[in-house]
Amino acid sequence: MFRLIQLHTEAGVPRIGVDPDGYVSARAALAQYRTAPATYFAVGRFDHEGTLTEVILDPICGLDGACQRPASVIHAKTYERLCEACASGLDVLTVAQLARRLGIACRLAPSVARFRQNTLTGLRAPSGNRIAREFPDHVHDPMWRQELCLSLTQSPTTLNGLLIGVGALSHRQVLDLYPVLCALGDELPDAIRSDLSRATARPLSPAGVTGLRLGLRI
């Protein structure tokens, strides 16, 4: 049996959430996963007793697959899949290191054709990566936030950088930065703000975490 799973941390300890819907094959579960990649972390394989025995990761870089390069590592805090280019300068884990951290076998699923074509290939890596690196030190700057919102309008793929940057903040940083995080939430493009607000219905998903930390609600 296969189910979609979420992954978050509590006091630095990774915790796994399980969606109740079951699928008879990994292919079917991955197809469902790709309809809402920002909501879930991966596909889990469960034995007949309901024990999680394997984590199967989508093989494409990024929460929305916008990069289209093969994923090779996992962000150490947000657990987003990243290719070598998008991972440059970030704290990452190999799939084997992720398996050791979780205590569960992990692997990348076989590469498959994506369900939609992408005309933004190549834009995500520099913009999203820069946003993720700069976020904690620059989010207090109104001009930087304005540039971020403009980038989100021109290239929605930079949303991945926002999800990484917000998700990687420590609880202490969230408390210290909360007023400016809420300001950013108010300044986001309408479509992005609406999507992140709806995502707060699943507070353990990367988009849900981002929405809540930006002070958004349904």
C-alpha positions in Angstrom: 0.0 0.0 0.0 1.2 3.5 -0.9 0.2 6.8 0.8 1.3 10.4 0.4 3.4 11.7 3.3 4.4 15.0 4.7 7.6 15.8 6.5 8.3 18.6 9.0 10.5 19.1 12.1 9.6 19.6 15.8 12.4 20.8 18.0 14.8 19.8 15.3 13.4 16.2 15.1 11.8 15.1 11.7 8.2 14.1 12.0 6.2 12.3 9.3 2.5 12.9 8.6 0.5 10.4 6.5 -2.5 11.1 4.2 -5.3 8.6 4.8 -5.9 7.8 1.2 -4.2 4.6 -0.1 -3.0 3.7 -3.6 -2.2 0.2 -5.0 1.0 1.3 -6.8 3.8 3.8 -6.4 3.0 5.1 -9.9 -0.6 5.9 -8.9 0.5 7.6 -5.7 3.2 9.6 -7.6 0.6 10.7 -10.1 -1.6 12.0 -7.3 1.4 13.6 -5.6 2.2 15.6 -8.7 -1.2 17.3 -8.7 -0.2 19.0 -5.4 3.6 18.8 -4.9 3.7 21.7 -2.4 1.3 19.9 -0.1 3.2 16.6 0.3 6.8 15.5 0.7 6.9 12.2 -1.0 5.2 8.8 -1.4 5.5 6.2 1.4 5.4 2.5 1.0 3.6 0.7 3.9 3.6 -2.9 4.8 0.5 -5.0 5.7 0.8 -3.8 9.3 0.7 -0.2 8.3 4.4 0.5 9.0 6.2 2.9 6.8 9.0 0.9 5.1 10.2 3.2 2.3 10.1 6.8 1.2 9.9 7.4 -2.6 10.9 10.8 -3.8 9.9 12.6 -7.0 13.0 12.6 -9.2 12.6 16.2 -10.5 14.1 19.2 -8.8 11.8 21.6 -6.9 8.4 21.6 -5.3 6.7 22.4 -8.6 9.1 20.8 -10.9 9.8 24.1 -12.7 13.6 23.5 -12.9 13.1 20.1 -14.8 16.7 19.0 -13.8 17.1 15.6 -12.1 17.1 16.0 -8.3 20.2 14.7 -6.5 20.1 16.1 -3.0 17.6 17.3 -0.3 17.5 20.6 1.5 18.6 19.9 5.1 15.8 22.0 6.7 12.9 22.2 4.3 13.4 18.8 2.7 12.9 20.1 -0.8 14.4 18.1 -3.6 17.2 20.0 -5.4 19.5 19.5 -8.4 23.2 20.3 -8.2 22.7 23.8 -9.7 19.8 24.8 -7.4 21.5 23.4 -4.3 24.6 25.5 -4.8 25.5 27.3 -1.5 22.6 25.6 0.5 22.8 23.1 3.3 21.8 19.8 1.8 21.6 16.1 2.4 22.1 13.2 0.0 19.3 10.7 -0.3 21.4 8.3 1.8 21.9 10.9 4.5 18.2 11.6 4.5 17.5 7.9 5.0 19.8 7.8 8.0 18.2 10.9 9.5 14.7 9.4 9.1 15.7 5.8 9.9 13.7 4.7 6.8 14.9 3.6 3.4 14.7 6.4 0.8 15.1 6.5 -2.9 14.3 8.6 -5.9 11.5 7.3 -8.2 12.5 6.5 -11.8 12.5 9.6 -14.1 9.2 10.1 -15.9 7.9 12.8 -18.3 6.2 15.7 -16.6 2.5 16.4 -17.1 3.0 19.9 -18.4 5.6 21.6 -20.6 7.6 24.4 -19.1 8.7 27.6 -20.8 10.6 28.9 -17.8 13.4 26.3 -17.7 16.6 27.9 -16.5 15.1 30.8 -14.7 14.4 29.1 -11.4 18.0 28.2 -10.4 19.5 31.7 -10.1 16.5 33.6 -8.8 15.1 31.0 -6.5 18.5 30.1 -5.1 19.4 33.7 -4.5 16.1 34.4 -2.7 16.6 31.4 -0.4 20.1 32.4 0.5 19.3 36.1 1.1 16.0 35.8 2.8 16.8 35.9 6.5 19.2 38.8 6.1 17.2 40.9 3.7 13.5 40.3 4.3 13.5 43.4 6.6 14.5 45.6 3.6 11.3 47.0 1.9 13.2 47.4 -1.4 14.3 43.8 -1.3 10.8 42.6 -0.6 9.6 44.8 -3.5 12.1 43.1 -5.8 11.0 39.7 -4.5 7.4 40.4 -5.3 8.3 41.7 -8.7 10.2 38.5 -9.4 7.2 36.4 -8.2 5.1 38.3 -10.7 7.5 37.9 -13.6 8.6 34.4 -12.9 6.3 32.3 -10.6 9.0 29.7 -10.3 10.8 31.9 -7.8 8.1 30.8 -5.4 10.4 27.9 -4.6 13.1 30.3 -3.3 10.5 31.9 -1.0 9.3 28.5 0.3 12.9 27.5 1.0 13.8 30.8 2.6 10.8 30.9 4.9 10.9 27.2 5.7 14.5 27.3 6.7 14.0 30.0 9.4 14.5 28.8 12.9 11.6 29.4 15.4 13.7 32.2 17.0 14.1 33.9 13.6 10.4 33.6 12.9 9.6 35.3 16.2 12.2 38.1 15.6 11.1 38.6 12.0 7.4 38.1 12.4 6.3 41.8 11.8 8.3 42.0 8.5 7.1 38.5 7.5 3.5 39.6 7.9 4.4 42.7 5.9 5.7 40.5 3.1 2.6 38.5 3.3 0.5 41.6 2.7 2.8 42.7 -0.2 2.8 39.4 -2.1 1.1 39.3 -5.6 -2.6 38.5 -5.2 -2.4 35.1 -6.8 0.6 34.0 -4.7 -1.0 35.3 -1.5 -4.3 33.5 -2.3 -2.4 30.2 -3.0 -0.4 30.4 0.2 -3.5 31.3 2.2 -5.3 28.2 1.0 -2.3 26.1 1.7 -2.5 26.9 5.4 -5.3 24.4 5.5 -2.5 21.9 5.4 -0.1 23.5 8.0 2.6 20.8 7.7 3.1 21.2 4.0 5.9 23.5 2.8 3.4 26.0 1.3 1.3 25.8 4.5 4.3 26.5 6.7 5.2 29.5 4.5 1.7 30.9 4.6 1.4 30.6 8.4 4.8 32.2 8.9 3.8 35.1 6.7 0.6 35.6 8.8 -1.8 34.4 6.2 -5.0 32.5 6.8 -7.8 31.1 4.7 
